Amino acid sequence: MSEQPAKQCAAFCLAQGFDISALAKLISDTTLIRIIKGALLIEDNNAWSVVFSYGAVVHWNVSTEQQGKLHQLLLAHAENPLLAVEEDNFTFELDCPCTRIIEDHIEVESSDPILLFSLSQGMAQSIKLASFETNAITTINNTNYIPKSLAEDGRIKLSRHKIAKIRGQLFLTKSDIILNYDLLDTPDFFWEYPEYEDYYSITAKYLEIAPRTRVLSKKLETIHELFEMLADEQKHRHSSILELIIIGLIAFEIAMTLVDKVF
């Protein structure tokens, strides 16, 4: 193993998405960049940043100050910036005998930018997955009183307007994750560079992307069940209102008939 000091590597999820084309035009004026399968690889004096269109960025040997400057630029061209930024940190060394990850320390066999880009793919997916996990957990925690209320009282003590808002939030969380679910598959980049797929697999396996994705699917099922529960409650309330209206009309008709017969 090399005796050079460990360097810092960090992954962030900042937003729902970035405008890669606009960012490429701005950054290319001052810095060496490459656009690879919709992602932006920025190289600057033995430091690398990889920006992904789905709102994630991975830094290799980039100072905290430079990270902050780049993040400001990214957020200026971001879609739906996150209120709570997701972050993951590692250390790494270059020119090691092989590439592997042990206890958040990455040993990299060379400074090949495409190798670093391949490792970054798994790290970016992991941090994006963390954002999905946070959204799902927050939504479930914010609505966990609904099944309890239904079990205790047989109905949900919420107005139709409030129920509609919660259903909308559940739908947004679920649709955002499902529409972006393909981000968690093996990236298309490796169809053209299959020799680098093993490096991606190293980070994907270490960061447990596959098992975490399965757990996320279970959480989505919970959200779906809550969604269905609220939909049934709304249908029940609507039916009850219609029944009351019908009963009221029948009572009114009977009353009018009695008045007509008596008077």
DOSE-754388 format. One line per 4 residues: number of its first residue (from 0); their letters; for each residue x, y, z of N, C-alpha, C. Coordinates in pm, 1 decimal, always signed. Each point is the difference from the previous one (the first is absolute). Example, Ala and Ser with C-alpha at 12.3 -4.5 7.8 and 13.67 -1.06 7.14 Angstrom:
<tipas>
0 = AS = +1319.0,-569.0,+780.0,-89.0,+119.0,+0.0,+90.0,+120.0,+0.0; -35.0,+105.0,-72.0,+82.0,+119.0,+6.0,-77.0,+109.0,+73.0
</tipas>
This chain:
<tipas>
0 = MSEQ = +84.6,-119.5,+0.0,-84.6,+119.5,+0.0,+87.8,+124.1,+0.0; -46.1,+105.2,-67.9,+75.3,+123.9,-6.8,+4.9,+67.0,+135.8; +111.3,+73.9,+30.1,+14.8,+68.0,+126.8,-48.0,+145.2,-6.9; -53.3,+41.8,-114.3,-49.0,+135.9,-10.4,-121.7,+18.1,+89.9
4 = PAKQ = -20.2,+120.6,+56.4,-112.0,+23.1,+91.7,-134.7,-17.5,-69.6; -98.1,-41.4,+79.2,-134.3,-21.2,-55.3,-62.9,+133.0,-38.7; -70.5,-1.8,-109.8,-70.6,+118.8,-48.4,-148.4,-14.7,+30.8; -73.9,+109.3,-15.7,-141.4,+1.5,+33.2,-87.0,-20.5,-124.5
8 = CAAF = -104.1,-79.3,+18.3,-99.5,-21.5,-104.4,-138.0,+20.8,+63.4; -86.8,+74.6,-68.7,-132.1,+29.6,+56.1,-105.9,-7.5,-108.1; -116.7,-52.4,+36.8,-114.2,-8.0,-91.7,-115.6,+78.7,+60.1; -68.9,+77.0,-83.9,-111.6,+82.3,+44.8,-119.2,-19.1,-93.0
12 = CLAQ = -119.1,+6.5,+56.4,-121.9,+13.6,-79.8,-58.4,+135.7,+36.2; -1.5,+91.5,-97.5,-36.5,+138.8,+25.4,-138.5,+37.0,-49.8; -47.9,-70.7,-102.6,-125.0,+41.0,-63.8,-63.3,-118.0,-71.8; -117.7,+24.5,-55.5,-66.5,-104.0,-79.0,+70.7,-19.0,-134.2
16 = GFDI = +61.0,+105.4,-50.5,+70.3,-12.0,-127.4,+81.8,+123.5,-31.0; +95.7,-13.2,-92.5,+83.5,+111.2,-45.6,-14.3,+16.5,-151.3; +18.0,+123.4,-46.1,+3.9,+30.1,-143.3,+144.2,-15.9,-46.4; +35.1,-119.3,-44.9,+138.6,-31.3,-34.9,+49.3,+84.9,-117.9
20 = SALA = -84.3,+22.7,-98.0,+41.3,+78.2,-117.2,+39.7,+141.8,+38.8; -82.1,+65.6,+80.6,+30.5,+136.7,+44.2,+126.2,+2.8,+84.9; +15.4,-98.8,+88.7,+118.7,-5.9,+85.0,+125.9,-21.8,-82.9; -9.1,-85.1,-100.8,+116.2,-28.4,-84.9,+48.0,+126.9,-70.5
24 = KLIS = -92.7,+81.2,-49.1,+37.5,+123.9,-69.3,+70.5,+96.3,+94.7; -48.5,+9.1,+123.4,+59.9,+92.4,+96.1,+137.6,-46.2,+48.0; +9.7,-126.6,+34.5,+123.3,-50.9,+61.3,+111.9,-16.7,-102.7; -34.6,-33.2,-123.4,+101.7,-27.1,-102.6,+85.8,+121.6,-32.9
28 = DTTL = -46.2,+119.4,+36.2,+78.6,+121.2,-27.9,+126.9,+7.0,+83.4; -3.3,-61.4,+117.3,+114.4,+13.0,+91.1,+62.0,-133.7,+41.3; -69.4,-109.8,-22.6,+44.5,-129.3,+52.5,-15.7,-108.5,-105.4; +88.6,-100.7,+7.5,-7.8,-114.6,-90.3,-117.5,-88.1,+40.8
32 = IRII = -88.6,-27.0,-94.2,-116.3,-84.0,+29.7,-18.1,-105.0,-108.3; -74.5,-104.8,+34.3,-45.8,-99.8,-96.3,-147.4,-26.8,+27.8; -76.8,-14.6,-104.7,-139.3,-42.2,+15.3,-8.2,-147.5,-36.8; -35.3,-82.5,+98.0,-3.7,-144.9,-18.9,-139.4,-51.1,+34.1
36 = KGAL = -76.0,-41.8,-101.4,-133.5,-56.6,+20.8,-87.8,+87.7,+89.1; -1.1,+129.4,-29.8,-85.3,+91.1,+75.3,+55.0,+43.5,+133.5; +122.1,-42.2,+33.5,+65.3,+42.7,+124.0,+118.5,+89.4,-34.6; +42.2,+78.8,+96.4,+107.1,+97.2,-21.5,+120.4,-38.6,+85.0
40 = LIED = +113.0,-26.2,-64.5,+124.3,-31.2,+70.7,+89.4,+123.3,-4.8; +27.7,+57.1,+116.6,+80.2,+122.0,+10.5,+136.4,-35.8,+57.2; +107.3,+36.7,-70.3,+136.6,-29.4,+44.3,+74.1,+130.5,+25.0; +65.4,+9.0,+115.3,+74.2,+121.1,+32.9,+113.9,-32.1,+95.6
44 = NNAW = +121.8,-11.6,-54.2,+121.0,-15.5,+81.4,-9.6,-116.8,+98.9; -15.2,-121.0,-55.0,-8.7,-122.6,+80.9,-120.1,-0.8,+95.5; -103.9,+70.9,-40.3,-127.2,-3.4,+72.8,-109.5,-20.4,-103.4; -99.7,-79.0,+37.9,-106.7,-34.6,-94.7,-136.3,+15.8,+67.6
48 = SVVF = -93.1,+51.4,-76.4,-140.9,+3.9,+43.7,-84.1,-60.6,-110.9; -94.5,-86.0,+37.4,-89.9,-62.4,-97.0,-142.1,+44.2,+34.2; -63.2,+69.9,-94.0,-134.2,+54.0,+20.5,-98.3,-82.6,-82.0; -103.1,-51.6,+65.5,-100.0,-83.7,-66.3,-130.2,+77.9,-15.5
52 = SYGA = -68.2,-24.3,-109.2,-120.1,+77.5,-33.8,-111.5,-18.0,+102.0; +2.7,-108.4,+78.6,-107.1,-24.1,+96.3,+26.9,+63.3,+136.9; +88.6,+100.3,+4.4,+15.7,+80.6,+120.5,+110.5,-40.0,+94.1; +86.3,-94.9,-41.2,+108.2,-46.1,+85.9,+134.9,+47.2,-54.0
56 = VVHW = +96.4,+16.4,+90.4,+136.1,+37.2,-39.3,+98.0,-73.2,+91.5; +110.5,-46.9,-58.1,+103.4,-71.2,+75.2,+131.8,+74.4,-18.2; +67.8,+29.3,+110.5,+127.1,+73.8,-2.7,+114.7,-91.8,+39.3; +108.0,+7.7,-75.4,+123.0,-72.6,+31.3,+112.2,+102.9,+19.6
60 = NVST = +52.0,+6.0,+123.5,+112.4,+88.4,+30.9,-32.8,+147.2,-28.5; -124.4,+38.0,+23.5,-43.9,+138.3,-20.6,-13.9,+66.4,+137.4; +59.5,+118.1,+16.7,-3.8,+69.6,+128.2,-144.3,+39.3,+34.7; -22.9,+17.9,+130.0,-132.9,+41.0,+46.1,-42.5,+131.5,-63.0
64 = EQQG = +95.3,+91.7,-14.8,-29.7,+129.5,-61.1,-44.9,-15.5,-144.8; +72.8,-83.8,-76.2,-35.1,-21.4,-140.7,-133.2,-74.0,-13.1; -24.8,-91.9,+92.1,-129.3,-68.1,+0.1,-113.6,+100.0,+17.4; +17.5,+92.6,+94.6,-103.3,+99.6,+25.5,-26.7,+88.0,-121.2
68 = KLHQ = +106.6,+40.6,-68.5,-15.6,+83.9,-118.9,-74.3,-74.6,-110.7; +37.9,-126.8,-20.5,-66.8,-79.1,-103.6,-145.0,-25.0,+35.8; -27.5,-25.0,+127.3,-137.6,-25.2,+42.9,-89.2,+121.2,-25.1; +53.1,+119.7,+23.2,-77.3,+121.1,-27.7,-37.1,+8.2,-147.9
72 = LLLA = +95.8,-33.9,-85.2,-24.9,+1.9,-144.0,-102.7,-107.0,-38.0; +14.0,-117.7,+57.8,-92.9,-109.3,-29.5,-143.0,+35.9,+42.9; -12.8,+57.2,+118.2,-132.6,+33.8,+51.2,-65.6,+111.8,-80.2; +83.4,+83.7,-64.8,-54.3,+105.0,-86.3,-59.8,-57.7,-127.8
76 = HAEN = +35.5,-125.2,-32.0,-52.8,-67.0,-119.2,-63.0,-134.3,+39.7; -70.0,+2.4,+114.5,-59.1,-122.7,+54.5,-151.1,+3.5,-6.8; -57.4,-118.1,-7.6,-145.0,-15.9,+6.5,-36.7,-52.6,+137.8; -83.3,+74.4,+71.3,-46.1,-38.7,+134.0,+115.6,-33.4,+94.7
80 = PLLA = +79.4,+100.3,+40.4,+107.1,-25.6,+99.2,-56.2,-61.2,+127.3; +76.6,-90.5,+60.1,-45.5,-67.8,+121.3,+12.8,+90.6,+121.2; -96.9,-6.8,+89.8,+7.8,+75.7,+123.8,+106.9,-58.3,+91.9; +13.0,-132.7,-1.2,+102.4,-68.6,+79.5,+94.5,-72.1,-96.2
84 = VEED = +122.8,+47.9,-8.0,+98.2,-57.8,-92.1,+49.0,-134.2,+53.5; +5.0,-99.9,-87.0,+55.4,-130.7,+37.7,+150.3,+0.7,-26.4; +76.8,-60.9,+90.7,+146.8,+3.4,-12.2,+59.8,-131.8,+47.1; +105.8,-44.0,-67.4,+74.5,-119.2,+40.3,+147.8,+28.3,-21.2
88 = NFTF = +84.7,-40.4,+94.6,+141.8,+33.5,-5.9,+88.4,-124.2,+8.1; +111.1,+5.0,-74.4,+98.0,-108.2,-3.9,+140.4,+61.4,-0.7; +98.7,-86.6,+18.7,+137.7,+36.4,-31.1,+45.6,-89.6,-113.9; +103.9,+41.5,-71.9,+48.1,-85.6,-108.5,+149.4,+20.8,-24.5
92 = ELDC = +60.1,-99.0,-62.2,+139.2,+4.5,-42.5,+9.9,-46.6,-143.8; +92.9,+57.0,-71.9,+23.0,-39.0,-139.3,+122.6,-90.1,-10.2; +12.8,-66.1,-115.3,+116.4,-85.8,-31.8,+17.7,-112.8,+100.2; -111.5,-61.9,+37.0,+3.5,-116.5,+88.8,+7.6,-127.5,-84.3
96 = PCTR = +34.7,-114.1,+59.6,+10.0,-124.6,-76.7,-130.9,-40.3,-68.2; -114.0,+29.7,+62.7,-130.8,-32.2,-59.7,-103.0,+100.1,+50.5; -116.4,-5.1,-60.1,-107.1,+90.8,+40.2,-96.1,-73.5,+93.0; -23.1,+56.9,+117.2,-91.1,-59.5,+97.2,-41.8,+106.3,+101.6
100 = IIED = -102.9,-31.4,+79.9,-47.8,+91.1,+103.7,-4.9,-75.3,+131.9; +65.6,+56.2,+101.2,+1.5,-60.0,+133.0,-28.3,+109.8,+101.6; -108.9,-14.6,+74.5,-36.3,+93.4,+106.5,+5.5,+144.7,-47.5; -70.2,+26.9,-109.2,-11.7,+135.2,-57.6,+132.9,+56.6,-49.5
104 = HIEV = +95.0,-88.5,-21.0,+128.1,+41.3,-60.0,+13.6,-69.1,-136.0; +20.2,+80.7,-104.1,+4.6,-52.7,-136.6,+144.6,-6.3,-47.4; +42.6,-117.7,-38.7,+131.6,-18.0,-61.3,-20.3,-10.2,-150.8; +62.8,+89.9,-73.1,-19.7,+8.6,-144.7,+132.5,-30.2,-68.7
108 = ESSD = -4.7,-83.2,-102.6,+123.4,-46.1,-62.7,+66.5,+101.9,-92.2; -75.2,+102.3,-42.7,+60.3,+103.3,-85.3,-84.5,+126.5,+5.1; +51.6,+105.6,-60.9,-73.8,+126.9,-5.6,-73.2,+15.1,-132.5; -30.2,-111.4,-64.8,-76.4,+1.1,-124.4,-136.1,+65.5,+25.9
112 = PILL = -29.6,+112.9,-65.1,-127.0,+69.5,+25.7,-123.6,-87.0,-26.0; +8.7,-89.5,-99.5,-115.0,-86.2,-28.9,-19.8,-102.1,+111.9; +108.6,-44.8,+60.8,-10.3,-90.2,+115.1,-69.7,+72.6,+115.4; +43.1,+123.4,+27.9,-62.8,+78.8,+105.8,-146.4,+29.1,-33.5
116 = FSLS = -27.3,+24.5,-127.2,-137.6,+22.6,-44.2,-85.1,-124.3,+25.9; +56.0,-117.5,-24.6,-72.2,-126.4,+21.2,-31.6,-21.7,+147.1; +98.5,+27.3,+86.5,-24.5,-10.7,+143.2,-105.4,+101.9,+44.7; +5.1,+118.0,-60.2,-93.8,+106.6,+35.3,-143.6,-36.6,-33.5
120 = QGMA = -19.0,-83.2,-103.7,-136.2,-39.6,-39.3,-71.8,-67.3,+117.1; +67.8,-94.9,+64.4,-61.3,-69.5,+113.1,-20.6,+91.5,+119.5; +95.3,+89.8,+24.7,-11.6,+92.0,+112.9,-114.9,+98.8,-21.5; -15.6,+46.8,-124.2,-108.7,+93.4,-31.2,-136.0,-69.3,+12.7
124 = QSIK = -9.0,-123.8,-47.7,-124.9,-75.0,+15.2,-33.8,-17.8,+147.8; +100.9,-29.4,+81.7,-22.0,-22.1,+142.3,-53.2,+125.5,+68.4; +58.4,+115.7,-33.7,-42.8,+122.7,+66.9,-137.9,+42.7,-50.1; -31.4,-29.7,-127.2,-135.3,+26.9,-51.6,-100.4,-92.5,+67.4
128 = LASF = +39.2,-125.7,+18.1,-84.9,-96.2,+69.8,-25.4,+45.7,+142.9; +103.2,+58.9,+63.7,-17.1,+52.3,+136.5,-104.5,+110.1,+2.4; -3.7,+81.7,-104.9,-101.8,+105.1,-10.2,-140.2,-61.0,-12.5; -13.4,-104.6,-82.8,-128.1,-69.5,-12.3,-41.8,-60.0,+134.4
132 = ETNA = +96.2,-62.1,+69.2,-29.0,-62.5,+129.4,-49.3,+103.9,+100.9; +65.2,+116.1,+1.6,-39.5,+106.9,+91.7,-142.0,+47.2,-29.2; -32.0,+18.6,-128.7,-134.8,+43.0,-37.7,-105.0,-102.1,+42.7; +30.3,-128.3,-24.5,-95.8,-105.2,+34.5,-20.9,-8.4,+151.3
136 = ITTI = +109.5,+3.5,+75.4,-10.2,-9.6,+146.5,-73.9,+120.5,+56.4; +31.8,+119.9,-50.7,-66.7,+121.2,+48.1,-149.6,-6.5,-26.2; -37.3,-44.6,-119.5,-142.4,-9.7,-34.9,-71.0,-101.2,+88.5; +62.5,-114.6,+21.8,-60.3,-103.1,+85.1,-13.9,+49.5,+144.5
140 = NNTN = +105.5,+65.0,+52.4,-5.9,+51.3,+137.5,-106.6,+108.0,+16.9; -16.5,+82.7,-103.7,-97.6,+108.7,+7.7,-144.5,-48.6,-10.8; -17.5,-122.8,-44.5,-136.5,-52.0,-19.2,-25.9,-126.8,+82.0; +90.2,-32.7,+93.0,-17.0,-125.9,+73.3,-116.5,+3.3,+98.7
144 = YIPK = -56.9,+119.9,+24.4,-116.2,+9.1,+88.2,-128.5,-45.1,-70.1; +3.2,-8.9,-132.0,-121.7,-32.4,-75.6,-47.7,-143.5,+28.1; +86.0,-102.4,-12.2,-47.0,-135.9,+32.3,-44.9,-12.3,+145.5; +69.0,+69.1,+92.5,-36.7,-6.2,+141.9,-137.9,+60.8,+21.3
148 = SLAE = -26.2,+114.1,-63.6,-130.7,+65.4,+11.9,-109.8,-89.5,-55.7; +28.3,-64.3,-111.3,-99.4,-87.8,-62.0,-27.6,-121.1,+87.6; +106.1,-54.4,+64.7,-16.6,-117.1,+85.8,-78.8,+33.8,+126.3; +21.1,+120.0,+55.0,-65.3,+38.2,+125.6,-143.6,+47.2,-20.4
152 = DGRI = -23.9,+76.2,-106.1,-130.0,+64.1,-17.1,-79.8,-51.5,-119.8; +63.5,-79.3,-84.3,-69.5,-50.3,-117.6,-11.3,+102.7,-110.9; +58.3,+118.1,+20.6,-0.2,+103.9,-101.3,+119.6,+92.0,+22.6; +32.2,+77.7,-99.8,+112.4,+92.3,+7.6,-52.7,+139.8,+30.4
156 = KLSR = +46.7,+59.1,+110.6,-51.0,+130.1,+45.1,+69.8,+114.0,-74.7; -24.5,+7.0,-128.0,+58.1,+105.3,-81.9,-105.8,+52.1,-96.5; +10.3,+126.7,-34.5,-91.4,+55.9,-98.7,+31.8,-56.3,-137.8; -96.7,+10.5,-91.3,+22.2,-47.8,-136.9,+116.2,+75.8,-64.6
160 = HKIA = +10.3,+130.1,+30.8,+109.4,+80.3,-56.6,+134.9,-50.7,+49.7; +9.6,-29.7,+130.0,+125.0,-48.7,+57.9,+35.6,-137.6,-57.4; -99.6,-86.6,-13.6,+23.3,-131.9,-57.5,+50.8,+12.2,-143.1; -58.7,+92.1,-76.9,+42.7,+20.0,-138.4,+144.5,+46.9,-5.3
164 = KIRG = +41.5,+88.2,+93.3,+138.2,+49.6,+2.7,+97.7,-113.1,+33.2; -37.9,-84.5,+97.3,+87.7,-111.2,+37.3,+12.0,-98.9,-115.6; -110.7,-27.3,-66.6,+4.6,-88.9,-117.3,+92.1,+56.8,-106.9; -6.9,+131.2,-18.9,+87.3,+63.9,-98.2,+146.5,-14.7,+37.0
168 = QLFL = +32.9,+16.0,+129.9,+138.2,-14.4,+45.0,+48.6,-143.8,-16.6; -85.9,-96.0,+35.2,+35.6,-140.7,-18.4,+26.4,-30.5,-146.6; -85.8,+53.1,-86.4,+15.9,-24.0,-143.5,+129.2,+61.2,-51.9; +33.0,+122.7,+43.9,+123.4,+65.5,-45.2,+123.4,-78.9,+42.6
172 = TKSD = +0.0,-46.2,+125.4,+114.7,-78.0,+48.6,+16.0,-128.0,-79.5; -109.8,-70.9,-17.1,+5.4,-128.0,-70.5,+37.6,+18.2,-146.2; -60.9,+98.0,-67.6,+26.8,+19.0,-142.8,+142.4,+47.5,-24.0; +51.0,+87.7,+88.3,+137.8,+48.6,-15.2,+98.7,-115.5,+4.9
176 = IILN = -21.8,-92.1,+93.0,+91.1,-113.6,+14.1,-14.8,-96.8,-116.3; -124.4,-33.3,-35.4,-22.3,-98.0,-106.0,+48.8,+52.1,-134.9; -27.0,+127.9,-29.0,+42.5,+56.7,-127.6,+152.1,+3.5,-13.6; +69.7,+3.9,+114.0,+146.2,+3.3,-1.9,+62.0,-133.5,+39.6
180 = YDLL = -83.2,-105.3,+7.8,+48.0,-128.8,+48.3,+109.0,-58.4,-89.5; -6.0,+32.3,-131.5,+99.6,-53.8,-91.5,+139.6,+52.3,+29.6; +10.2,+107.6,+78.5,+131.5,+52.1,+38.5,+76.4,-101.1,+84.5; -72.2,-92.9,+61.8,+62.3,-96.9,+89.7,+44.5,-126.3,-73.6
184 = DTPD = -25.9,-7.0,-132.3,+48.4,-111.9,-80.8,+145.0,+24.5,-40.3; +63.8,-102.3,-58.4,+135.9,+17.6,-51.5,-0.8,+106.4,-109.2; +80.3,+106.8,+13.3,-2.6,+110.2,-97.1,+31.7,-44.8,-142.6; -61.8,+68.3,-97.7,+22.0,-31.1,-141.4,+145.8,+20.3,-41.5
188 = FFWE = +72.4,+81.3,+75.3,+140.7,+26.4,-29.7,+78.8,-129.0,-19.4; -34.1,-103.2,+75.8,+79.3,-123.1,-1.6,-32.3,-90.6,-118.2; -101.9,+35.8,-79.2,-20.0,-70.9,-125.8,+114.0,+33.7,-96.4; +48.4,+122.1,+7.8,+108.8,+42.7,-88.1,+136.9,-23.0,+61.4
192 = YPEY = +6.2,-5.8,+133.2,+127.4,-21.2,+69.4,-13.4,-118.8,+96.0; -22.5,-119.3,-53.1,-21.4,-115.4,+88.5,+122.2,-33.9,+85.7; +117.8,+40.5,-46.7,+121.8,-30.3,+76.2,+6.1,+76.5,+132.8; -85.7,+102.2,+14.3,-1.2,+78.8,+123.9,-114.7,-39.1,+94.5
196 = EDYY = -84.0,-92.7,-41.5,-118.2,-32.1,+80.7,+36.1,-61.0,+134.8; +111.7,-72.4,+6.0,+40.9,-59.8,+127.3,+25.8,+106.8,+106.3; +49.8,+116.6,-41.7,+26.5,+107.4,+96.1,-131.7,+55.1,+55.3; -97.4,+14.2,-89.0,-132.8,+42.1,+45.7,-56.6,-102.2,+98.3
200 = SITA = +18.3,-127.7,-30.3,-54.3,-107.3,+85.7,+60.4,+5.5,+139.4; +125.5,+43.5,+10.1,+66.2,+9.9,+130.6,-75.9,+97.4,+90.9; -31.4,+118.1,-53.3,-71.4,+98.3,+82.4,-146.1,-40.4,+20.1; -63.8,-54.4,-104.2,-140.7,-39.9,+12.0,-16.8,-108.4,+106.4
204 = KYLE = +94.1,-94.2,+4.2,-7.7,-107.9,+100.3,+31.9,+52.5,+139.0; +104.0,+83.0,+11.8,+39.0,+52.1,+131.1,-110.4,+85.8,+60.1; -64.1,+81.5,-82.5,-103.7,+91.3,+46.6,-138.8,-64.7,+2.4; -6.1,-130.0,-32.0,-121.6,-81.2,+12.8,-117.7,+60.2,-76.3
208 = IAPR = +24.4,+40.6,-122.3,-104.9,+63.9,-78.7,-116.7,-96.0,-25.9; +30.2,-123.6,-38.0,-107.1,-96.3,-31.2,-88.1,-30.4,+120.1; +55.6,-39.0,+116.7,-88.4,-27.5,+114.7,-73.9,+123.8,+49.9; +62.5,+116.0,-6.4,-67.3,+123.6,+41.8,-115.7,+33.4,-94.3
212 = TRVL = +18.3,-30.9,-128.2,-106.9,+23.1,-97.5,-119.5,-88.9,+31.0; +27.2,-125.3,+40.0,-109.4,-90.6,+35.9,-75.0,+50.5,+123.1; +73.9,+51.7,+98.8,-63.8,+55.0,+120.0,-83.7,+122.1,-36.7; +52.8,+82.4,-91.4,-74.3,+117.8,-44.5,-131.1,-41.2,-67.2
216 = SKKL = +4.1,-109.4,-73.4,-122.6,-50.3,-64.1,-105.3,-34.3,+104.4; +43.6,-58.7,+111.6,-93.5,-32.1,+108.1,-60.8,+126.9,+59.7; +83.2,+103.1,+12.7,-50.5,+126.6,+54.2,-101.4,+61.8,-96.4; +25.7,-15.0,-129.7,-95.0,+50.1,-99.1,-132.6,-74.5,+8.7
220 = ETIH = +6.2,-129.8,+31.5,-123.5,-76.7,+17.9,-80.7,+54.8,+118.1; +71.2,+38.2,+106.7,-66.8,+59.3,+115.8,-68.2,+130.7,-38.2; +71.9,+82.9,-77.7,-57.7,+126.2,-46.2,-122.9,-26.4,-86.8; +9.0,-102.7,-85.5,-113.1,-34.5,-86.2,-120.1,-42.5,+84.1
224 = ELFE = +23.9,-77.5,+105.2,-109.5,-43.7,+86.9,-65.2,+118.7,+69.8; +81.5,+96.2,+44.9,-54.9,+120.9,+60.8,-83.9,+78.0,-101.0; +51.6,+6.9,-121.7,-70.4,+69.3,-108.2,-136.7,-63.1,-23.6; -3.4,-133.5,-7.6,-125.4,-72.0,-21.7,-95.7,+18.1,+118.0
228 = MLAD = +56.3,+1.6,+120.5,-81.9,+18.5,+120.3,-70.5,+135.9,-2.2; +76.1,+103.7,-37.5,-58.3,+133.5,-7.2,-103.2,+9.3,-112.2; +28.2,-66.6,-112.0,-95.4,+0.1,-111.5,-131.3,-64.6,+42.1; +8.6,-112.5,+73.0,-120.9,-68.1,+47.5,-77.4,+88.4,+97.8
232 = EQKH = +74.5,+71.5,+86.3,-65.4,+88.3,+97.3,-75.4,+112.2,-71.1; +63.4,+56.4,-105.2,-67.7,+105.6,-75.9,-126.2,-52.8,-68.9; +9.0,-121.1,-56.8,-117.2,-60.1,-65.6,-111.8,-23.8,+101.6; +40.0,-47.9,+119.1,-99.1,-26.3,+105.0,-70.5,+128.8,+41.4
236 = RHSS = +77.8,+107.6,+17.4,-59.4,+127.4,+40.1,-92.2,+54.2,-108.6; +42.9,-14.0,-124.1,-81.8,+47.7,-110.8,-131.0,-78.1,-5.7; +8.6,-132.9,+18.3,-120.7,-82.6,-1.0,-92.2,+37.1,+115.3; +59.0,+27.4,+116.8,-80.8,+36.4,+116.8,-73.9,+130.5,-23.7
240 = ILEL = +68.2,+96.2,-62.6,-64.0,+129.1,-29.1,-116.2,-18.3,-97.0; +21.1,-84.1,-102.3,-106.9,-26.5,-96.8,-118.7,-66.9,+67.5; +27.9,-94.3,+91.0,-107.6,-67.2,+71.8,-80.5,+99.1,+83.7; +70.9,+92.6,+67.2,-69.1,+100.2,+81.2,-86.9,+91.1,-86.8
244 = IIIG = +52.1,+36.9,-116.7,-76.4,+84.8,-91.6,-127.3,-71.7,-45.8; +16.2,-128.5,-35.7,-116.2,-79.0,-45.2,-103.5,-14.1,+111.1; +49.1,-29.9,+121.8,-91.2,-12.1,+114.4,-72.2,+132.0,+25.4; +76.0,+110.8,-10.9,-60.7,+131.6,+20.8,-106.8,+29.7,-103.5
248 = LIAF = +26.0,-35.8,-126.5,-97.9,+22.9,-106.7,-126.0,-84.5,+20.6; +19.3,-125.0,+42.9,-114.8,-87.6,+25.7,-83.5,+54.8,+115.2; +70.5,+44.0,+107.1,-71.0,+56.2,+115.1,-77.8,+124.4,-40.2; +63.9,+83.0,-84.3,-67.1,+122.1,-46.1,-124.6,-33.8,-82.2
252 = EIAM = +13.6,-102.7,-86.0,-112.9,-40.5,-83.8,-114.4,-54.0,+86.2; +33.0,-79.1,+103.1,-102.8,-53.5,+91.1,-68.7,+114.2,+73.7; +82.4,+94.9,+46.3,-57.0,+113.2,+73.4,-94.8,+79.7,-88.3; +40.6,+23.6,-126.3,-84.9,+75.7,-91.7,-129.3,-76.1,-28.8
256 = TLVD = +8.8,-133.1,-9.5,-119.2,-82.5,-24.1,-95.8,+9.2,+118.0; +52.0,-9.3,+122.6,-82.0,+10.3,+119.7,-67.5,+137.6,+8.2; +76.6,+104.4,-30.1,-56.9,+135.7,+2.8,-113.3,+11.9,-99.6; +22.2,-58.2,-118.6,-100.1,+7.5,-106.4,-125.7,-75.4,+40.4
260 = KVF = +12.6,-117.6,+64.8,-116.0,-80.1,+38.8,-78.5,+65.5,+114.6; +76.5,+57.8,+94.8,-63.6,+58.3,+118.1,-67.4,+132.9,-31.4; +68.4,+84.5,-76.9,-53.1,+134.4,-24.9,-65.9,+11.9,-136.4
</tipas>
